[in-house]
Amino acid sequence: MVTFVIANMVTFVIALIVLVLGYVFYGKFIERLFGADPKREVPAKAMADGVDYIAMPTWKAYMIQFLNIAGLGPIFGAIMGAKFGTASYLWIVFGTIFAGSVHDYLSGMISMRHGGESLPQLIGRYLGSPIQKVFIIFSMVLLVLVGAVFVSQPADILARLTPESMGVNMWIVIIFIYYLIATLFPIDKIIGKFYPIFGAALLFMALGIMVALFINRPELPEIWKGFGTKYDKNPIFPMMFISIACGAISGFHATQSPLMARCMTNENKGRIVFYGAMISEGIVALIWAAAATAYFGEHGTDQGAAAIVLDISKTWLGKVGGLLAVIGVVVAPISSGDTALRSARLIVADFFRIKQKSIGSRLAISIPLFIITFFALFYSLRDKEGFNIIWRYFAWSNQTLAVFTLWAITVYLTLRKKKVIFTLIPALFMTVVTVTYIFMAPEGFSLAPWIAYIIAGAVAVSFLIIYLFWKRRLDKGLVKSEE
């Protein structure tokens, strides 16, 4: 009976099981490596302010973290990544377990150890002030792009589902008004109340698609028979690793983790909230990659990602699926967009040491951010290519942020004389991915692949040499062993 149910999709089932086992075993190992201390006082209690530092139950923190980091990433990214065949399964599984979840857990816990500091503050603490300034620019660009990119697609879909009088521009205005409210209000008023519900809906939607996969049993390619049909003309490396951003590893996640680092009630809940949320996102990405693979086999790849999601959901899940699709491709990205802008507000506030207790101080930071986001949004709406360019720059910036974060985490572990191989390898790998992409991609330098590979290898080796030289000086007592 079991063999019949999983016929034609053994690789998919094995991948699901490995993701769950990754949380159980590797997640526990990373937790021990960090040294979570359940007796340590947490920022939610020590720094409670009624706005950003508010204690929340673990289940709620997990659901908010999951929705914050998910958005369009594990759906759209997985669909685009599925065009590379079952190679996408491998990256989603191993990237999630050994890179993305480690990245999310350690960045969140280190933030927690430092009073819920925003990511640029942590980067400056461990990589130095010059790197911090570069990182602030990168992170602000990424968060603005998230705010812009995650508005246009939901607004377009809502315009198609509502009367003609409510066009795309009207929905954009409505979404931005919501953005402003969610960015300014205390985190427990809107985000804390509604996001757990939306997160549950996103998980339920993915579960429904998974059940439909088992019922329909489409013929999915098995990894031992090759990678299946490759629909994308670009090389798997590095293009697939950029396309499947949030579904394997994402620097954006580390900008979101401080939000929950300020709300968690105990350090030993970090594996559930940070590592667990990323594993959940990996499962969602895997399900959509499998669904997209089946869809491509029947319909090809002419449709856009949003249309594919709507088509799969309505065809496989009926009217209820249509409703869930709206939640998945409308509410989820909007929720990531508003928390991106909230994170941007906190980054600016932390850098300039501006207290966020008063509404006036929050408005002073938020309004300029919204104006910049508006400009980026309307550039992306000029035409289809405008959106594609914005999306590709978002994806590359996203993964580049992960590189910064992984190197900072590696320095953190080194300072505490802990084993760094578990973050050093992902840091080197993602360095090669991001550098290769920007030198090879059409929106980058458009160099020949072999030249891009050589440059990326040289950059990664250079980073490793700089790290080893710094570590040698640390071991000799020539640099501070504590921050």
Residue pairs with C-beta under 8 A, 6 or more apart in sequence:
5 214
5 217
6 12
6 13
6 214
7 217
8 217
8 218
8 219
8 220
9 213
9 214
9 217
9 218
9 220
9 290
10 222
11 86
11 89
11 220
11 221
11 222
11 223
11 224
12 89
12 213
12 220
12 286
12 290
15 89
15 92
15 93
15 286
16 283
16 286
18 93
18 97
19 93
19 96
19 97
19 279
19 282
19 283
19 286
20 279
20 283
22 93
22 96
22 97
22 98
22 101
22 279
23 97
23 101
23 271
23 275
23 276
23 279
26 97
26 98
26 101
27 101
27 105
27 271
27 275
27 276
27 279
28 271
30 101
30 102
30 105
30 106
30 271
30 275
30 422
31 105
31 268
31 270
31 271
31 275
33 413
33 418
33 419
33 422
34 105
34 106
34 109
34 270
34 418
35 418
36 109
36 267
36 268
36 270
36 271
37 267
37 268
38 266
38 267
38 268
40 113
40 267
42 55
42 112
42 264
42 265
42 266
42 267
43 53
43 112
43 115
43 116
43 261
43 262
44 53
44 54
44 55
44 56
44 262
44 263
44 264
44 265
45 55
45 265
46 115
47 53
47 115
47 116
47 262
48 54
48 55
49 356
49 357
50 186
50 357
51 186
51 187
51 356
51 357
52 116
52 186
52 187
52 259
52 262
52 346
52 356
53 116
53 262
53 263
54 186
54 187
54 188
54 192
54 262
54 263
55 263
55 264
55 265
56 64
56 188
56 192
56 260
56 263
56 264
56 265
57 265
58 264
58 265
58 266
58 269
58 272
58 273
59 196
60 192
60 196
61 260
61 263
61 264
61 269
61 273
62 272
62 273
62 276
62 277
63 195
63 196
63 199
63 200
64 191
64 192
64 195
64 196
64 199
64 259
64 260
64 263
65 108
65 256
65 257
65 259
65 260
65 273
65 274
65 277
66 199
66 202
66 203
66 277
66 280
66 281
67 195
67 196
67 198
67 199
67 202
67 332
67 335
67 336
68 195
68 256
68 259
68 260
68 335
68 336
68 339
69 104
69 246
69 250
69 252
69 253
69 256
69 277
69 278
69 281
69 336
70 199
70 202
70 246
70 281
70 284
70 332
70 336
71 146
71 150
71 246
71 332
71 333
71 335
71 336
71 337
72 149
72 150
72 153
72 246
72 305
72 329
72 332
72 333
72 336
73 245
73 246
73 247
73 250
73 252
73 281
73 285
73 336
74 246
74 247
74 281
74 282
74 284
74 285
74 288
75 284
75 285
75 288
75 305
75 309
75 328
75 329
75 332
76 305
76 306
76 309
77 243
77 244
77 245
77 246
77 247
77 285
77 395
78 88
78 92
78 244
78 247
78 284
78 285
78 286
78 288
78 289
78 292
79 288
79 289
79 292
79 305
79 308
79 309
80 232
80 243
80 244
80 305
81 88
81 91
81 92
81 240
81 243
81 244
81 247
81 285
81 289
82 88
82 288
82 289
82 290
82 292
82 293
82 296
83 230
83 231
83 232
83 243
83 292
83 296
83 301
84 227
84 230
84 231
84 232
84 236
84 239
84 240
84 243
85 221
85 226
85 227
85 228
85 229
85 230
85 293
86 220
86 221
86 222
86 223
86 226
86 227
86 228
86 293
87 227
87 236
87 240
88 240
88 244
88 289
89 223
89 286
89 289
89 290
90 223
91 240
91 241
91 244
91 248
92 244
92 247
92 248
92 282
92 285
92 286
92 289
93 282
93 286
95 241
95 244
95 247
95 248
95 249
95 282
96 247
96 248
96 249
96 278
96 279
96 281
96 282
96 285
97 279
97 282
98 422
98 425
98 426
99 248
99 249
99 402
99 406
99 426
99 429
99 430
100 248
100 249
100 250
100 253
100 278
100 281
100 282
101 274
101 275
101 278
101 279
101 282
102 275
102 409
102 422
102 423
102 426
103 249
103 250
103 251
103 253
103 254
103 278
103 402
103 405
103 406
103 409
103 423
103 426
104 253
104 254
104 257
104 274
104 275
104 277
104 278
105 270
105 271
105 274
105 275
105 278
106 409
106 412
106 413
106 423
107 119
107 122
107 253
107 254
107 257
107 274
107 405
107 408
107 409
108 254
108 257
108 258
108 260
108 261
108 270
108 273
108 274
109 261
109 267
109 270
109 274
110 122
110 409
110 412
111 117
111 118
111 119
111 122
111 257
111 258
111 261
112 261
112 264
112 267
112 270
114 121
114 122
114 125
116 258
116 261
116 262
117 125
117 258
117 350
118 255
118 258
118 343
118 346
118 347
118 350
118 351
119 135
119 139
119 254
119 255
119 257
119 258
119 347
119 401
119 405
120 132
120 135
120 136
120 139
120 347
120 350
120 351
121 132
121 350
121 351
122 408
123 131
123 132
123 135
123 404
123 405
123 408
124 131
124 132
124 135
125 408
125 483
126 408
126 409
126 411
126 412
126 415
126 483
127 135
127 404
127 407
127 408
127 411
131 404
135 401
135 404
136 347
136 351
138 397
138 400
138 401
138 404
139 251
139 255
139 344
139 347
139 401
140 344
140 347
140 348
141 397
142 251
142 252
142 255
142 394
142 397
142 398
142 401
143 252
143 255
143 340
143 341
143 343
143 344
143 347
144 340
144 344
144 369
144 372
144 373
144 376
145 376
145 390
145 393
145 394
145 397
146 252
146 336
146 337
146 340
146 394
147 179
147 337
147 338
147 340
147 341
147 344
147 369
147 373
147 376
147 377
148 373
148 376
148 377
148 380
148 390
149 333
149 337
149 380
149 387
149 390
149 391
149 394
150 333
150 334
150 336
150 337
150 340
151 172
151 175
151 176
151 179
151 333
151 334
151 337
151 377
152 168
152 172
152 377
152 380
152 381
152 387
153 306
153 329
153 333
154 171
154 175
154 329
154 330
154 331
154 333
154 334
155 168
155 171
155 172
155 175
156 168
156 306
157 306
157 310
157 326
157 329
157 330
158 166
158 171
158 330
159 166
159 167
159 168
159 170
159 171
161 326
162 171
168 381
172 377
175 334
175 337
176 370
176 374
178 334
178 338
179 334
179 337
179 338
179 341
179 370
180 366
180 370
181 190
182 190
182 191
182 338
182 339
182 342
183 338
183 341
183 342
183 345
183 362
183 366
184 359
184 362
184 363
184 366
187 259
187 262
187 263
187 342
191 338
191 339
191 342
195 335
198 327
198 331
198 332
198 335
201 324
201 327
201 328
201 331
202 284
202 327
202 328
202 331
202 332
203 280
203 284
204 324
205 313
205 321
205 324
205 325
205 327
205 328
206 283
206 284
206 287
206 288
206 328
208 316
208 317
208 320
208 321
208 324
209 287
209 288
209 291
209 312
209 313
209 316
209 317
210 287
212 291
212 316
212 317
213 287
213 290
213 291
213 294
216 294
216 316
218 293
218 294
218 297
219 294
219 297
220 228
220 290
220 293
220 294
221 227
221 228
221 229
221 293
227 236
228 293
229 296
229 297
230 236
231 296
231 300
231 301
232 239
232 240
235 449
237 433
237 436
238 432
238 433
238 434
238 436
238 437
238 440
239 437
239 441
241 248
241 399
241 433
241 437
242 392
242 395
242 396
242 399
242 433
242 434
242 437
243 395
244 285
244 289
245 252
245 395
245 398
245 399
246 252
246 253
246 281
246 285
246 398
247 281
247 282
247 284
247 285
247 286
247 289
248 282
248 285
249 399
249 402
249 426
249 430
250 398
250 399
250 401
250 402
251 397
251 398
251 399
251 400
251 401
251 402
251 403
251 404
251 405
252 336
252 340
252 398
252 401
253 278
254 401
254 402
254 405
255 340
255 343
255 347
255 401
256 339
256 340
256 343
257 274
258 343
258 346
259 339
259 342
259 343
259 346
260 273
260 274
264 270
264 273
288 309
291 312
291 316
292 308
292 312
295 308
295 311
295 312
299 311
303 311
306 329
309 325
309 328
309 329
310 322
310 325
310 329
313 321
313 322
313 324
313 325
313 328
314 321
314 322
314 325
315 321
317 324
317 325
341 366
341 369
341 370
341 373
344 369
345 356
345 362
345 365
345 366
345 369
346 356
348 354
348 365
348 369
349 355
349 356
349 361
349 365
354 361
354 364
354 365
355 361
356 362
376 390
379 386
379 390
380 386
380 387
380 389
380 390
380 391
381 387
389 443
392 441
392 443
393 443
396 434
396 437
396 438
396 441
396 443
396 444
399 430
399 433
399 434
399 437
400 434
402 430
403 427
403 430
403 431
403 434
406 423
406 426
406 427
406 430
407 427
407 463
407 467
409 423
409 427
410 420
410 423
410 424
410 427
410 467
411 467
411 470
413 419
413 420
413 423
414 420
414 471
414 474
415 474
415 481
415 482
415 483
424 467
427 463
428 460
428 463
428 464
431 456
431 459
431 460
431 463
432 456
432 457
432 459
432 460
433 456
435 452
435 455
435 456
435 459
435 460
436 449
436 452
436 453
436 455
436 456
437 444
437 452
438 444
438 445
439 445
439 447
439 451
439 452
439 455
439 456
440 446
440 447
440 448
440 449
440 452
445 452
447 455
470 479
473 479
474 481
